[in-house]
Amino acid sequence: MNDAELHTALDRCRDAGDAVRMEGFSFHLSGYAVRPRAHLAGELVDLCLKARAMGLQADRISIGGGFAVDYVAAEDWARFTRTQGPNDYHAAKSFSTSDFYPYHSPVAGADALRAILAARPDGGGTALADRLRDAGIMLLTEPGRALLDRAGCTIFRIQGVKDRGGYAILTVDGTSLSLSEQWFNSEYLPDPVLLPSDGRSGGPPVRACVGGATCLESDMLTWRKVVFPARPHPGDLLVYPNTAGYQMDSNESPFHDLPLPLKVVVDEADGRIRWRLDRRPPC
Ligand SMILES: Cc1ncc(COP(=O)(O)O)c(C=O)c1O
């Protein structure tokens, strides 16, 4: 909402009396920067005070998500972004650094929230935490990816291995729709782990990209030529780590006549690791 719309909305909430409970304001910003979040949160505190002066409840704000996940150390991310180029990808595809999720973030997860709360929204003056406390405003957050950091993995079975002079193309029983960064013309960069079906190990390392099971040449789960410690074989498993946040199957459909991937819940009870299928009732 722009300022005029906000103004109108507040007037209508006031006029609606008991029919509407106006609890507060929220935003969700793209990106992962601390300062714009602190700044906008400060503006919402002011808006709450204004709304209260109109007799509205306005006692909470939500600052959405966008708390980064720090996947790798600064020097590793700097080296990758400095050196990566078309040679590293199938079909000489190119990615610029801004195409990728920021896999290193100096301030991440709960520390990002701490930094937002410690920041001074208007440059000087009071920290956001104190402004919230002084105004009696509850802070709500909606962390997505950061909340699921180190949770979940996605497993594909290798169906075929094609040699392409210097690297291989693995084809798997899934599609690029299973790794959501692919929808944004980006790449999920954590290396998939190879689990050989016969337990073999060793052998010269092999570079391979990973293709999906549809007819589209662009259906790639991983364009990057990942270095595997041994030659992958059909029947081996590829395990993509840390995929609970976003790398889900919400875009997959039965359109290709492929079964929708099963979801397995692993938990611990009475000292034993147990698993079960996570079945959602049909919509
Ligand atoms: C309204 C809203 N809140 C929270 C999130 C979660 O963001 P993140 O995963 O970056 O924490 C999103 C993501 O798009 C969103 O749209």
The ligand as an SDF file (V2000), in Angstrom:
LIG
                    3D

 16 16  0  0  0  0  0  0  0  0999 V2000
    5.7080  -12.7500    3.2350 C   0  0  0  0  0  0  0  0  0  0  0  0
    6.9480  -13.5820    3.3730 C   0  0  0  0  0  0  0  0  0  0  0  0
    7.4220  -13.8300    4.6070 N   0  0  0  0  0  0  0  0  0  0  0  0
    8.5230  -14.6020    4.7760 C   0  0  0  0  0  0  0  0  0  0  0  0
    9.2070  -15.1610    3.7050 C   0  0  0  0  0  0  0  0  0  0  0  0
   10.4110  -16.0080    3.9900 C   0  0  0  0  0  0  0  0  0  0  0  0
   11.6050  -15.4610    3.5060 O   0  0  0  0  0  0  0  0  0  0  0  0
   13.0180  -16.1230    3.8640 P   0  0  0  0  0  0  0  0  0  0  0  0
   12.9640  -17.5450    3.4720 O   0  0  0  0  0  0  0  0  0  0  0  0
   13.9980  -15.3320    3.0410 O   0  0  0  0  0  0  0  0  0  0  0  0
   13.2530  -15.9650    5.3360 O   0  0  0  0  0  0  0  0  0  0  0  0
    8.7420  -14.9290    2.3970 C   0  0  0  0  0  0  0  0  0  0  0  0
    9.4460  -15.4880    1.2360 C   0  0  0  0  0  0  0  0  0  0  0  0
    9.1670  -15.2160    0.0940 O   0  0  0  0  0  0  0  0  0  0  0  0
    7.5790  -14.1210    2.2270 C   0  0  0  0  0  0  0  0  0  0  0  0
    7.1030  -13.8480    1.0040 O   0  0  0  0  0  0  0  0  0  0  0  0
  1  2  1  0
  2  3  1  0
  2 15  2  0
  3  4  2  0
  4  5  1  0
  5  6  1  0
  5 12  2  0
  6  7  1  0
  7  8  1  0
  8  9  2  0
  8 10  1  0
  8 11  1  0
 12 13  1  0
 12 15  1  0
 13 14  2  0
 15 16  1  0
M  END
$$$$
